[in-house]
Amino acid sequence: MYEILQKYIDHHAELGYIFVSEFLNELICNKIKDILETEDLD
């Protein structure tokens, strides 16, 4: 029972980590785009 629970937790922790990574990548890319776009205006 405990092993199954551990696998479940590990699996979801992995998914959570992937989700957070994707989110941060998106955030960073958008931030870089914003910086580049504002520099182009100058």
Backbone torsions as a table, in degrees:
resi	resn	phi	psi	omega
1	MET	NA	-47.5	-178.2
2	TYR	-63.9	-39.7	179.8
3	GLU	-61.4	-42.5	179.9
4	ILE	-61.9	-44.6	179.8
5	LEU	-61.5	-42.3	-179.8
6	GLN	-62.9	-43.4	178.3
7	LYS	-61.4	-42.5	-179.7
8	TYR	-61.0	-46.5	180.0
9	ILE	-63.4	-45.5	179.9
10	ASP	-59.4	-44.9	-178.5
11	HIS	-60.2	-46.4	-178.1
12	HIS	-71.5	-32.2	176.5
13	ALA	-64.2	-40.0	179.0
14	GLU	-64.0	-46.2	179.0
15	LEU	-62.0	-42.0	179.0
16	GLY	-61.4	-42.1	-179.8
17	TYR	-63.9	-43.6	179.3
18	ILE	-62.2	-44.0	-179.3
19	PHE	-60.5	-45.6	-179.7
20	VAL	-63.6	-41.7	179.5
21	SER	-61.2	-46.4	179.5
22	GLU	-59.9	-43.9	-178.6
23	PHE	-61.5	-44.9	-179.8
24	LEU	-66.1	-40.5	178.4
25	ASN	-59.5	-44.9	-180.0
26	GLU	-60.3	-45.7	-178.4
27	LEU	-61.3	-46.3	-178.7
28	ILE	-64.8	-43.8	179.8
29	CYS	-61.2	-44.1	179.3
30	ASN	-63.2	-40.1	-179.3
31	LYS	-63.6	-43.9	179.1
32	ILE	-63.2	-43.4	178.8
33	LYS	-59.5	-44.7	179.5
34	ASP	-59.3	-45.0	-179.0
35	ILE	-62.6	-45.6	-179.2
36	LEU	-64.2	-41.2	-179.4
37	GLU	-66.0	-40.0	-179.6
38	THR	-70.2	-32.9	177.6
39	GLU	-68.4	-34.5	179.1
40	ASP	-63.4	-34.0	-178.5
41	LEU	-67.8	-30.3	-176.6
42	ASP	-66.4	NA	NA
